[in-house]
Amino acid sequence: MSDHLFALGQTVAASGMGVPPGPYRIIRLLPVSNGVPQYRGKSVVDEHERALSEAAIKPVPRSIASERPVRPAPKKKR
């Protein structure tokens, strides 16, 4: 049985602890470090991948997780 609380593909919200806030999709389960499960998450907003500690994330309600994020319009070059 896995020590991880969250599953692959699940959307979670990050809250501080060195990680930009926002929704992330779990793309990989990483080993437990110092007793805390770790994850690889991909930002739903900017698509960057980051390491996430289980202590820094919480589940997102399914209705919110299924919504497509609104991305800012790209800046126009002058």
C-alpha positions in Angstrom: 0.0 0.0 0.0 1.2 3.5 -0.9 2.0 6.1 1.7 0.8 8.8 -0.8 -2.5 10.5 -0.1 -3.0 11.8 -3.6 -3.2 9.9 -6.9 -1.7 10.3 -10.4 -3.8 12.7 -12.4 -5.5 14.3 -9.4 -5.7 18.1 -9.2 -4.4 19.7 -6.0 -3.9 23.2 -4.8 -0.5 24.3 -3.5 -0.2 26.7 -0.6 3.1 28.4 -0.1 6.2 26.6 1.3 8.3 27.7 -1.6 5.8 26.7 -4.3 3.9 29.2 -6.3 0.2 28.9 -5.4 -2.3 27.5 -7.8 -3.7 24.2 -9.1 -1.3 21.4 -10.0 -2.0 18.0 -11.6 0.0 15.1 -10.0 2.1 13.5 -12.7 4.4 11.4 -10.7 4.7 9.9 -7.2 8.1 10.5 -5.7 9.7 8.8 -2.7 8.9 9.7 0.9 11.4 12.2 2.2 11.7 12.7 6.0 8.4 10.9 6.5 6.5 13.2 4.1 5.3 11.8 0.7 6.6 13.8 -2.3 5.0 14.4 -5.8 5.9 15.8 -9.2 3.1 18.3 -10.2 2.5 20.2 -13.4 0.9 23.6 -13.0 -2.4 23.9 -14.7 -1.8 27.6 -15.3 1.8 27.9 -16.6 2.5 24.2 -17.3 5.8 24.2 -15.3 6.7 21.1 -13.4 7.6 21.3 -9.7 8.3 19.0 -6.8 5.5 19.2 -4.2 5.5 18.1 -0.7 2.3 16.5 0.6 2.4 19.0 3.5 2.1 21.9 1.0 -0.8 20.7 -1.0 -4.5 20.0 -0.5 -7.2 18.4 -2.7 -9.3 20.5 -5.1 -13.0 19.8 -5.3 -13.8 17.8 -8.4 -16.1 20.5 -9.9 -13.3 23.0 -9.8 -10.7 20.6 -11.0 -12.6 19.9 -14.2 -12.8 23.6 -15.2 -10.3 24.8 -17.7 -8.0 27.6 -16.4 -8.2 31.0 -17.8 -4.8 31.9 -19.1 -3.6 35.5 -19.4 -3.3 36.9 -22.9 0.2 37.0 -24.2 1.9 40.4 -24.1 2.2 42.1 -27.5 5.7 43.1 -28.7 6.1 46.7 -29.7 
